[in-house]
């Protein structure tokens, strides 16, 4: 019924491959028990525990959501003193603890309350899947952000991971309520505090906003209009039996959602996966630039080894120009790669111009000629006649980009 998003799986895989020791530490059963004890103490100190005798309807809604999601565990509901409408799951394996905030019980109908519980229960569901794999991944990322707050790739990874979790939970709300309307109504009531909303009208409003093509980088939850769109698209795909297959913009729904959340790859907003992807591309660019040439002088190789100490000189060319152009929609990526070309050209003064000409050939083949010209002017302070001479020379180079 529900499965993790692609992003959850990709990050968990990356962490297991690159941070095995940290993963093992967070998997420790003693650490989990300490966290469980802290969570129970926090709930006792900061909330009012709701009894079945006084809030039986709420428990019935929660248990209906649990049945539809296939969650089995003893459940306890709480009310916090915060006045803003919301809810949160406090995670303890084998137990369901959901805290309600503000007048949520008064403002939501039974079906909407069921959707709300479905959302929170989906957090529990995700965090218990595959031996708590996705919970452990989140804990590692959150801890890394706290330890290295200035590392933007960690922050962006944490942001996207958390947003993906909210998308997953919204799908659980749909399943719990038996359809999208109640799930979207809950989003609207939490956002506005209104007692009555119109989900269908809001979807029309969301479509107008989406048409503008702007990416809103909210740190914890996707914008409400985006969440409504994600719910609607997921429901329509599921009804057609196309979930996970190619759909909007030729992407599977998880890839489409991620593209909406993050926008094009940009230097200032790389997550760990994009950072790794760009590292691979950088290495491939060096290999491509030196392929079938005598430009790999000791000074050039020394400079490349500052990036890649294990550089051997002979690298397989796997850089796909079409794929690279797709990734380099944002100018910051193009400027980064052109800066690499220009920087490498100055590693060996005896072949600077030849390397710049070869770089011009690469840029022209990628339709980046204007960007290359701009960078020659801004980085090297070249005048137009000098730039024109390099670009004319690049037209005569027989070297074929892509090997």
C-alpha positions as CSV (number, residue, x, y, z in Angstrom):
1,X,0.0,0.0,0.0
2,X,2.7,2.5,1.0
3,X,6.4,2.3,0.2
4,X,9.3,4.7,0.9
5,X,10.0,7.3,-1.7
6,X,13.0,6.9,-4.0
7,X,14.9,9.6,-2.1
8,X,14.6,7.8,1.2
9,X,16.1,4.7,-0.4
10,X,18.9,6.6,-2.2
11,X,20.0,8.5,1.0
12,X,19.9,5.3,3.1
13,X,22.0,3.5,0.5
14,X,24.5,6.4,0.4
15,X,24.9,6.5,4.1
16,X,25.4,2.7,4.4
17,X,28.1,2.8,1.7
18,X,29.9,5.9,3.0
19,X,29.2,6.0,6.8
20,X,29.0,2.4,7.9
21,X,30.4,3.1,11.3
22,X,28.0,5.9,12.0
23,X,25.1,3.8,10.8
24,X,26.1,1.0,13.2
25,X,26.2,3.4,16.1
26,X,22.7,4.7,15.4
27,X,21.5,1.2,15.0
28,X,22.6,0.3,18.6
29,X,19.7,-1.1,20.6
30,X,20.9,0.6,23.8
31,X,20.8,4.0,22.1
32,X,17.3,3.4,21.0
33,X,16.2,2.5,24.5
34,X,17.7,5.7,25.9
35,X,15.8,7.6,23.3
36,X,12.6,5.8,24.2
37,X,13.0,6.7,27.8
38,X,13.6,10.4,27.0
39,X,10.5,10.4,24.8
40,X,8.3,9.0,27.5
41,X,9.6,11.5,30.0
42,X,9.0,14.4,27.6
43,X,5.4,13.3,26.9
44,X,4.7,13.1,30.7
45,X,6.1,16.5,31.3
46,X,4.7,18.5,28.4
47,X,1.4,17.0,27.5
48,X,-2.0,15.9,28.9
49,X,-2.7,12.2,28.2
50,X,-6.2,11.7,26.7
51,X,-8.2,8.8,28.0
52,X,-10.5,6.6,26.0
53,X,-13.3,7.4,28.4
54,X,-13.3,11.1,27.6
55,X,-12.0,11.0,24.0
56,X,-13.3,7.7,22.7
57,X,-14.2,9.1,19.2
58,X,-10.6,10.3,18.7
59,X,-9.3,6.8,19.5
60,X,-11.8,5.2,17.2
61,X,-10.6,7.5,14.3
62,X,-7.0,6.6,15.1
63,X,-7.7,2.9,15.2
64,X,-9.6,3.1,11.9
65,X,-6.6,4.7,10.3
66,X,-4.3,2.1,11.8
67,X,-6.5,-0.7,10.3
68,X,-6.3,0.8,6.8
69,X,-2.6,1.3,7.0
70,X,-1.9,-2.1,8.6
71,X,-0.3,-0.6,11.7
72,X,-0.6,-2.8,14.9
73,X,0.5,-1.3,18.2
74,X,-1.0,0.1,21.4
75,X,-1.9,3.7,20.9
76,X,-1.9,6.7,23.3
77,X,-3.2,10.2,22.4
78,X,-2.1,13.4,24.1
79,X,-3.0,17.1,24.0
80,X,-0.3,19.7,24.1
81,X,-0.7,23.3,25.4
82,X,0.4,24.9,22.1
83,X,-2.4,26.9,20.5
84,X,-1.5,26.2,16.8
85,X,-3.4,23.4,15.2
86,X,-1.2,20.5,14.4
87,X,-0.2,16.9,15.4
88,X,3.0,15.0,15.8
89,X,4.1,11.4,16.3
90,X,6.6,10.8,19.1
91,X,8.4,7.7,17.9
92,X,8.8,4.6,20.1
93,X,9.1,1.2,18.4
94,X,6.1,-1.0,19.1
95,X,4.0,1.9,20.6
96,X,2.0,4.7,19.0
97,X,2.2,8.1,20.7
98,X,0.5,11.0,18.9
99,X,0.3,14.5,20.4
100,X,-2.4,16.9,19.3
101,X,-1.9,20.7,19.3
102,X,-4.5,23.4,19.4
103,X,-8.2,23.0,18.8
104,X,-7.7,20.2,16.3
105,X,-10.3,17.9,17.8
106,X,-12.9,20.7,17.6
107,X,-12.1,21.8,14.0
108,X,-11.8,18.4,12.2
109,X,-14.6,16.1,11.3
110,X,-14.3,12.4,12.0
111,X,-13.1,11.6,8.5
112,X,-10.6,14.5,8.6
113,X,-9.4,13.4,12.0
114,X,-8.9,9.9,10.5
115,X,-6.8,11.5,7.7
116,X,-4.8,13.4,10.3
117,X,-4.0,10.2,12.2
118,X,-3.2,8.5,9.0
119,X,-0.5,11.1,8.3
120,X,1.1,10.7,11.7
121,X,0.8,6.9,11.7
122,X,2.6,6.9,8.3
123,X,5.6,8.5,10.1
124,X,5.6,5.4,12.4
125,X,5.2,3.1,9.4
126,X,8.1,4.6,7.5
127,X,10.4,4.6,10.6
128,X,9.7,0.9,11.2
129,X,10.2,-0.3,7.6
130,X,13.2,-2.4,6.8
131,X,14.5,-2.6,10.4
132,X,14.2,1.1,11.0
133,X,16.4,1.8,7.9
134,X,14.8,5.2,7.1
135,X,14.6,6.3,10.7
136,X,18.3,5.6,11.2
137,X,19.0,7.6,8.0
138,X,17.1,10.6,9.3
139,X,18.8,10.4,12.7
140,X,22.2,10.4,11.0
141,X,21.4,13.3,8.8
142,X,19.9,15.4,11.6
143,X,22.9,14.7,13.8
144,X,25.3,15.6,11.0
145,X,23.5,18.9,10.4
146,X,23.8,19.8,14.1
147,X,27.5,18.9,14.1
148,X,28.3,20.7,10.8
149,X,25.7,23.5,10.4
150,X,27.8,25.3,7.8
151,X,27.9,22.3,5.5
152,X,25.2,23.2,3.0
153,X,25.0,19.8,1.3
154,X,24.0,18.3,4.7
155,X,21.4,20.9,5.3
156,X,19.9,20.4,1.8
157,X,19.9,16.6,2.2
158,X,18.1,17.0,5.6
159,X,15.6,19.4,4.0
160,X,14.8,17.1,1.1
161,X,14.7,14.0,3.3
162,X,12.2,15.6,5.7
163,X,10.0,16.9,2.8
164,X,10.0,13.4,1.2
165,X,8.8,12.0,4.6
166,X,6.0,14.5,4.7
167,X,4.9,13.5,1.1
168,X,5.0,9.9,2.2
169,X,2.8,10.7,5.3
170,X,0.3,12.7,3.1
171,X,-0.2,9.5,1.1
172,X,-0.9,7.7,4.3
173,X,-3.5,10.3,5.1
174,X,-5.2,9.6,1.8
175,X,-5.3,5.8,2.4
176,X,-6.6,6.3,6.0
177,X,-9.4,8.5,4.8
178,X,-10.3,6.5,1.7
179,X,-9.6,9.5,-0.6
180,X,-7.8,12.8,-1.1
181,X,-10.5,15.3,-0.1
182,X,-10.2,14.8,3.7
183,X,-6.4,14.8,3.5
184,X,-6.3,18.1,1.6
185,X,-9.0,19.5,3.9
186,X,-6.7,18.8,6.9
187,X,-3.9,20.6,5.3
188,X,-6.1,23.7,4.7
189,X,-7.6,23.7,8.2
190,X,-4.1,23.4,9.8
191,X,-2.9,26.2,7.6
192,X,-5.8,28.6,8.0
193,X,-7.6,27.6,11.2
194,X,-10.9,27.6,9.3
195,X,-13.7,25.3,10.3
196,X,-14.8,24.7,6.7
197,X,-12.7,24.5,3.5
198,X,-13.1,23.5,-0.2
199,X,-10.3,21.0,-1.3
200,X,-11.4,21.1,-5.0
201,X,-11.3,24.9,-5.1
202,X,-7.8,24.8,-3.5
203,X,-6.5,22.4,-6.1
204,X,-7.5,24.9,-8.8
205,X,-5.6,27.6,-6.9
206,X,-2.6,25.2,-6.5
207,X,-2.6,24.6,-10.3
208,X,-2.4,28.3,-10.9
209,X,0.6,28.6,-8.5
210,X,2.3,25.5,-10.0
211,X,2.0,27.0,-13.5
212,X,4.3,29.8,-12.4
213,X,7.1,27.2,-12.1
214,X,8.6,28.6,-8.9
215,X,10.3,26.4,-6.3
216,X,9.6,27.2,-2.7
217,X,12.4,25.8,-0.5
218,X,10.6,25.4,2.8
219,X,12.9,23.8,5.4
220,X,10.4,21.3,7.0
221,X,7.2,20.9,5.1
222,X,6.4,21.4,1.4
223,X,4.2,24.4,0.7
224,X,0.5,23.5,1.2
225,X,-0.4,24.0,-2.4
226,X,2.4,21.6,-3.4
227,X,1.3,19.0,-1.0
228,X,-2.2,19.2,-2.4
229,X,-0.8,18.8,-5.9
230,X,1.3,15.8,-4.8
231,X,-1.7,14.2,-3.2
232,X,-3.9,14.8,-6.3
233,X,-1.2,13.4,-8.7
234,X,-0.5,10.4,-6.6
235,X,-4.2,9.5,-6.4
236,X,-4.8,9.9,-10.1
237,X,-1.7,7.8,-10.9
238,X,-2.8,5.1,-8.4
239,X,-6.3,5.1,-9.9
240,X,-4.9,4.5,-13.3
241,X,-2.4,1.9,-12.1
242,X,0.5,4.0,-13.2
243,X,2.1,4.8,-9.8
244,X,5.9,4.7,-10.2
245,X,5.8,4.6,-13.9
246,X,6.4,7.5,-16.3
247,X,3.8,10.2,-16.1
248,X,4.0,14.0,-15.7
249,X,7.0,15.4,-17.6
250,X,8.1,11.9,-18.4
251,X,9.1,11.1,-14.8
252,X,7.9,8.5,-12.3
253,X,5.9,10.3,-9.6
254,X,8.7,10.1,-7.0
255,X,11.2,11.7,-9.4
256,X,8.6,14.3,-10.3
257,X,7.9,15.2,-6.6
258,X,11.7,15.5,-6.0
259,X,12.1,17.8,-9.0
260,X,9.4,20.0,-7.6
261,X,10.9,20.1,-4.2
262,X,14.5,20.8,-5.3
263,X,14.4,22.5,-8.7
264,X,17.4,22.2,-11.2
265,X,20.8,21.2,-9.8
266,X,22.6,24.4,-8.7
267,X,25.9,25.0,-7.0
268,X,24.3,26.7,-4.0
269,X,21.8,23.9,-3.3
270,X,23.5,20.6,-3.8
271,X,22.5,17.7,-1.5
272,X,24.8,14.8,-0.8
273,X,23.6,12.9,-3.9
274,X,24.0,15.8,-6.3
275,X,27.4,16.6,-4.7
276,X,28.5,13.1,-5.4
277,X,27.0,13.3,-8.9
278,X,28.9,16.5,-9.6
279,X,32.1,15.0,-8.4
280,X,31.7,12.1,-10.9
281,X,31.0,14.6,-13.6
282,X,34.0,16.7,-12.7
283,X,36.3,13.7,-13.0
284,X,34.7,12.7,-16.3
285,X,35.2,16.3,-17.6
286,X,38.9,16.1,-16.9
287,X,39.1,12.7,-18.6
288,X,37.2,14.0,-21.6
289,X,39.3,17.1,-21.9
290,X,42.6,15.2,-21.9
291,X,41.3,12.3,-24.1
292,X,43.2,11.6,-27.3
293,X,45.7,14.5,-26.6
294,X,49.2,15.2,-25.3
295,X,47.9,17.7,-22.8
296,X,48.4,15.6,-19.7
297,X,51.6,17.2,-18.7
298,X,53.0,16.7,-15.2
299,X,51.7,20.1,-14.1
300,X,48.2,19.4,-15.4
301,X,48.1,15.9,-13.7
302,X,49.3,17.5,-10.5
303,X,46.4,19.9,-10.6
304,X,43.9,17.2,-11.3
305,X,45.3,15.1,-8.4
306,X,44.4,18.0,-6.1
307,X,40.8,17.0,-6.9
308,X,41.3,13.2,-7.3
309,X,44.5,11.9,-5.6
310,X,43.9,8.4,-7.2
311,X,44.0,9.8,-10.7
312,X,45.8,7.4,-13.0
313,X,45.7,9.3,-16.3
314,X,43.7,6.8,-18.3
315,X,40.0,7.1,-17.5
316,X,37.0,5.6,-19.2
317,X,34.9,8.3,-20.9
318,X,31.3,8.0,-19.8
319,X,30.2,11.6,-19.9
320,X,27.0,11.9,-21.8
321,X,26.6,15.4,-23.3
322,X,22.9,15.2,-23.5
323,X,22.6,14.1,-19.9
324,X,25.1,16.7,-18.8
325,X,23.1,19.5,-20.5
326,X,20.0,18.2,-18.7
327,X,21.8,18.5,-15.3
328,X,23.3,21.9,-16.2
329,X,20.0,23.8,-16.6
330,X,21.1,26.3,-14.0
331,X,23.9,28.6,-15.1
332,X,25.8,28.0,-11.9
333,X,26.6,24.4,-13.0
334,X,27.7,25.6,-16.4
335,X,29.9,28.3,-14.9
336,X,31.4,25.8,-12.5
337,X,32.4,23.4,-15.3
338,X,33.7,26.3,-17.5
339,X,35.8,27.5,-14.5
340,X,37.3,24.0,-14.2
341,X,38.3,24.2,-17.9
342,X,39.8,27.6,-17.5
343,X,41.6,26.7,-14.3
344,X,43.1,23.6,-15.8
345,X,44.2,25.5,-18.8
346,X,46.4,27.6,-16.6
347,X,48.1,24.6,-14.8
348,X,50.8,24.5,-17.6
349,X,51.7,27.9,-19.1
350,X,53.1,26.1,-22.2
351,X,49.7,24.8,-23.3
352,X,47.3,27.4,-21.9
353,X,46.0,28.5,-25.2
354,X,45.7,25.0,-26.6
355,X,43.7,24.0,-23.6
356,X,41.4,27.1,-23.8
357,X,40.7,26.3,-27.5
358,X,39.8,22.7,-26.5
359,X,37.6,24.1,-23.8
360,X,36.0,26.3,-26.4
361,X,35.3,23.2,-28.5
362,X,33.6,21.5,-25.6
363,X,31.5,24.6,-24.7
364,X,30.4,25.1,-28.3
365,X,29.4,21.4,-28.6
366,X,27.3,21.8,-25.5
367,X,25.7,25.0,-26.7
368,X,27.5,26.8,-23.9
369,X,29.4,29.2,-26.2
370,X,27.9,32.3,-24.7
371,X,28.6,31.2,-21.2
372,X,32.2,30.3,-22.2
373,X,32.7,33.7,-23.8
374,X,31.3,35.5,-20.7
375,X,33.7,33.5,-18.4
376,X,36.7,34.2,-20.5
377,X,35.9,37.9,-20.2
378,X,35.1,37.9,-16.5
379,X,37.7,35.4,-15.2
380,X,40.6,36.1,-17.6
381,X,39.7,39.7,-18.5
382,X,40.0,38.9,-22.1
383,X,38.9,41.4,-24.7
384,X,36.5,40.4,-27.5
385,X,39.1,40.0,-30.2
386,X,41.0,37.5,-28.0
387,X,37.9,35.6,-27.2
388,X,36.9,35.5,-30.9
389,X,40.3,34.2,-31.8
390,X,40.0,31.3,-29.4
391,X,36.5,30.4,-30.5
392,X,37.5,30.5,-34.2
393,X,40.4,28.2,-33.4
394,X,38.1,25.8,-31.6
395,X,36.0,25.4,-34.7
396,X,39.0,23.8,-36.4
397,X,39.6,21.2,-33.7
398,X,38.7,17.8,-34.9
399,X,38.4,16.3,-31.4
400,X,34.9,15.0,-30.9
401,X,33.3,15.7,-27.5
402,X,32.1,12.5,-26.0
403,X,35.1,10.6,-27.1
